[in-house]
């Protein structure tokens, strides 16, 4: 069994506590994958000191040199796709084809974001006074804390590390405790890419110790967090007291709205793919369907048939298309919501049960679940379940659909399936979301801004040109001739 270490100031170091915890394979929980540091505040302090010491040198490194190292990192990600994808599947559980796609996506995003080092352009303004030159420049924040979730253990860290470094910041990465192995591998690739000591640091450990220390330390001038809205709100509150810039990617309860649609087969295909990818454990999952009553029965039947084609099992088997839930806690949460749906009178169409007798031995496998005739005020319709549960809500018309779509605290993504161009414009005008999709699921692209509104996000969107807004400050310059 491998014992993994923190990475601080260019060295792999044991935790100050001298203690480690074990991670396990959610498809076979008896299988221990490795030991990882139970880091303390002292480890965080060491990492912050290293990042703070390196920030001036890294910020003054010419942008083409920063970009070249990050392009090299992107290529190393691509070169290690098979190995890293296997690690993701072992520790997170998702199907191997999903893990392979995640690594490819991370490499693609890293490649684009590396180029941001060469696009840190300000603006020149005409002066209202003669003899003056007026312009702006973009400057790095300094030390950035990157706190990442367990559902995308490669994409999420890369999405924070690369743009932050491209903009001239140094980084302390705190990965999710359930999926630290991917972060160790990523950090080794960054080291191989030639990043100087202290530019990227990795500290593994519990959020209440490592994460809380990071967000409260005065040396941290930027925080990028992906995770639950509850934790994000607490981080935002702490950061606001110190006037620190935050980038928060939080929860979602993303509607798929089906109105005046003449291709229900394609709509069902797109909805099921977006709902059950990563076993439903992703913020952009289509997690509720709003369908006009006249189309409801036909759509539900098509959804049912599509879901029956999902093959659930160990993600390492290439024939399986959905893996286990990440933990027993997540499995219990899903089961509670299914019970709420049953007790609330919703019609259980498919699934609604564990697929194993002994989850601790056989894995955290839960059936892909479909509910129909769900009330719009049901917890199934309002809460982010983060699991393979898809509720269908019947609506009378577009007005009701858009009202229900906006009735949750979230505003991440939304999809409309229709042939009616007028409805497209009404949807775009009225539905509150950061990302709108027409006639396809909630798939994003590696160079286009990603983020949400309401309780789904705070700060600049990630990916694409908006990352500069997250990881730089504007300085305005007036020069008198």
ABEGO torsion letter per residue (X at the ends): XBBBBBBBGGBBBBBAAGBBBBBBBAABAABBAEBBBBBBAAAAAAAAAAAAAAAAAAAABBAAAAAAAAAAAAAAAAAAAAAAAAAAAAAAGBBAAAAAAAAAAAAAAAAAAAAAAAABBBBBBBBABBGBBBBBBBBBAEBBBBBBBAABAAAAAAAAAAAAAAAGBBBBBBBBAABAAAAAAAAAAAAAAGBBBGABBBBBEBAAAAAAAAAABAABABBBBBEBAAAAAAAAAAAAAAGBBBBBBBBBBBBBBBBGBABAAAAAAAAAAAAABGGGBBAABBABBBBBAAAAAAAAAAAAAAAAABBBEBAABAABABBBBABAAAAAAAAAAAAAAAAAGBBBABEGBBABABAAAAEBBBBBBBBBGBBAABAAAABBAGBBBBBBBBBABAAAAAAAAAABABBABBBBBBABAAAAAAAAAABBBABBBBGBBBBBBAABBBEBBEAABBEBBBEEAAAAAAABBBBBBBBBX
